[in-house]
Amino acid sequence: MTAKRQHAIFAACLCATLVLAESGCNRFARRARQTARPAPVVERPAPAPPPKVDPVQESQRVVENAQILQAQGIEDVALREFERAISINPRITPAYLGIGQIQRRRGNLLEALTAYARAVDIEPGNFEAQYGLGLTSQLLGRIADAIRAYVNALYIRPDDFDANLNLATAYLQFGEPSPALPYAQRAVRLKGDSGPARFNLGAIYSASGDYESAIVEYQQAAELMEISPQLLLNLAEALAFTGRHAEAQNTLEQLILAAPTAAAHERLATSLFRQKKYEEALAAFRRSIAIDETYYPAHNGVGVCLLNRWLLSEKKDVAAKEEAIRALKRSLQLERKQPVVIDLINRYGS
């Protein structure tokens, strides 16, 4: 083989080797490029947003839970739940009513009043809100406000027993027995077996000057409820105003056995005096003063009894007259607005 031929074969082999090497390198490079290619990004769905909470429904759910707690007597937790309901929905009336009930029961009347007033602002046609506002106002002594709220409550629910009874009482407290009467009568019609309703109607009849009707109601009340000192005192007064002094005396003696107050002894003394039992009357007036020296009607009674003794002695018992004037002056010290007493002192004090 010639040298030229060998050189040609070597060159061809070298070229083939280079081609093969290049081909292999190209395949390796392609594989490398395929291997180094970044992994495809898999798009994940975004997390679903939390479901929207309806504030009205959520506040109602919280209130229902609070009401259950309130019924179970767990009032501290119930109160917090009612307040939480209001933070969710400031116009949820039952939450304010719940707060009002708890605070009124606890004696926190101003807090209760605020809650009921807010409930009325939100829902004027809500009976419980108007009634609660009336009752709390009455307990605070805000009688005009109580009357207004009770009237609104009865516009919504005319035959509610408690609202009729309380409105009648509020009018009586306000010194207005005439507008009180129809509500007191309606309360008795609604619940005729209620002793307090009968008692209240009797007091309104008495304040109106209808003592015979008052006696009937007081006597029925005594059959329907536990007899209280105030009931016996009111009955005795009505009996006295109708001239039934012996019955008034018996009633007052029964009262004194249960509650020997200065007022009871003074009324007994008055009844005895009207029956012309003057010395017994004087003794009863003195017992009244012994119980309460500041009870000025008893001092008046002592003065009148002693003036009567002086007059019956044909004005010879001067000591009785002098003691009578001292008693009347003492009464005037305790209560200045007594024109009749002033007149007696001016007439007989010289």
Stockholm file with secondary structure:
# STOCKHOLM 1.0

chainA/1-350         MTAKRQHAIFAACLCATLVLAESGCNRFARRARQTARPAPVVERPAPAPPPKVDPVQESQRVVENAQILQAQGIEDVALREFERAISINPRITPAYLGIGQIQRRRGNLLEALTAYARAVDIEPGNFEAQYGLGLTSQLLGRIADAIRAYVNALYIRPDDFDANLNLATAYLQFGEPSPALPYAQRAVRLKGDSGPARFNLGAIYSASGDYESAIVEYQQAAELMEISPQLLLNLAEALAFTGRHAEAQNTLEQLILAAPTAAAHERLATSLFRQKKYEEALAAFRRSIAIDETYYPAHNGVGVCLLNRWLLSEKKDVAAKEEAIRALKRSLQLERKQPVVIDLINRYGS
#=GR chainA/1-350 SS CCHHHHHHHHHHHHHHHHHHHHHHHHHHHHHHHHHHSCCCCCCCCCCCCCCCCCHHHHHHHHHHHHHHHHHTTCHHHHHHHHHHHHHHCTTCHHHHHHHHHHHHHTTCHHHHHHHHHHHHHHCTTCHHHHHHHHHHHHHTTCHHHHHHHHHHHHHHCTTCHHHHHHHHHHHHHTTCHHHHHHHHHHHHHHCTTCHHHHHHHHHHHHHTTCHHHHHHHHHHHHHHSCCCHHHHHHHHHHHHHTTCHHHHHHHHHHHHHHCCCHHHHHHHHHHHHHTTCHHHHHHHHHHHHHHCTTCHHHHHHHHHHHHHHHHHTTTCCHHHHHHHHHHHHHHHHHCSCCHHHHHHHHHHCC
#=GC SS_cons         CCHHHHHHHHHHHHHHHHHHHHHHHHHHHHHHHHHHSCCCCCCCCCCCCCCCCCHHHHHHHHHHHHHHHHHTTCHHHHHHHHHHHHHHCTTCHHHHHHHHHHHHHTTCHHHHHHHHHHHHHHCTTCHHHHHHHHHHHHHTTCHHHHHHHHHHHHHHCTTCHHHHHHHHHHHHHTTCHHHHHHHHHHHHHHCTTCHHHHHHHHHHHHHTTCHHHHHHHHHHHHHHSCCCHHHHHHHHHHHHHTTCHHHHHHHHHHHHHHCCCHHHHHHHHHHHHHTTCHHHHHHHHHHHHHHCTTCHHHHHHHHHHHHHHHHHTTTCCHHHHHHHHHHHHHHHHHCSCCHHHHHHHHHHCC
//
